[in-house]
Amino acid sequence: MQEIGVQTKNVIRDENPQEGFAMLRRAGFSCCDFSLNAYLTNQALYGFAANDFFDRTGRELETFFTPHKRAAERAGIRVSQMHMPYPNYVPGAGPELNDYLRCVVAPKSLEICAFFGCPHIVVHGFKLVHHLGSEAAEWERTADFLDYLAPMAKAYGITVCVENLYTSVGSHIVEGPCCDAHIAARRIDRFNEKYGAEVLGFCFDTGHANLVGIDLEPFLTVLGRRLKVLHIHDNDGVSDLHQIPFTFTRTRENLPSTDWEGFVRGLKAAGYAGVLNFETAPVLTSFPDAMKEEALGFIAGIGRYFAGALSAAPGAVTV
């Protein structure tokens, strides 16, 4: 059975990480997605503001995160992926903030990832198509950022993972970076051939896919071995809600909003053997604190259900 993971956000507290990691283990998780993005939030960055967290030296960051690392080890939780603070480029913010994100936040994020022994870190491609006029020009800017990270990632043995995103145009949700699986696969292959290592991979986000109408099964099938990590969550097809799978329907007959059967078939076709990781941190703030562990246990149970479906005989996928 495949391992199951979840975000550390809204579970792990800096003042007592042991408590949170122990809760994750009791709830049924063996892995976690360490929410590095919680230390410099997207809300702050889109407001052209940055804090001084990443101004710490590498040694100071290791000292800060040593209790977290030890607590995870004691609880038997493996840090299987991280999320770099995002956005990595803020349109309209000017060079001071954007240079800081590139030259300070990104490399120190890789250092922290390596310190935890974490093999994957997720980054967001630049959302610039409506500023630059084309997806190709947008990717050129993202590729330049990835080229900057690739030598460090190779040295640390880390795979940087781009993910399928959405963006907003007026009041409409539309496709963002990395929403064409064929193009993403070719770009990942070129990067890895260039550096002679798996410096680039893909993170598939089920919620983002549902928002923009991506057909999950063929998308995952095309990604194949390039698929390294997952962000599993659900929504109503309208807003990026990051809720528990199977909790939204499109009809009164309770047909799921997200094609979970297609998701499992796609993972099978891709030969995915990685962690079934849930990106459901917002769920935990809607339950009373006293129910947090129960909510986590329910999410872990869905992970075990997916794992069972993935291990079933070919043609037996029913979720």
Secondary structure, 3 states (H helix, E strand, C coil): CCCEEEECCCCCCCCCHHHHHHHHHHHCCCEEEECHHHHCCHHHHHCCCCCCHHHCCHHHHHHHHHHHHHHHHHHCCEEEEEECCCCCCCCCCCHHHHHHHHHHHHHHHHHHHHHCCCCEEEECCCCCHHHHCCHHHHHHHHHHHHHHHHHHHHHHCCEEEEECCEEEECCEEEECCCCCHHHHHHHHHHHHHHHCCCCEEEEEEHHHHHHHCCCHHHHHHHHHHHEEEEEECECCCCCCCCECCCCCECCCCCCECCCHHHHHHHHHHHCCCCCEEECCHHHHHCCCHHHHHHHHHHHHHHHHHHHHHHHCCCCCCCC
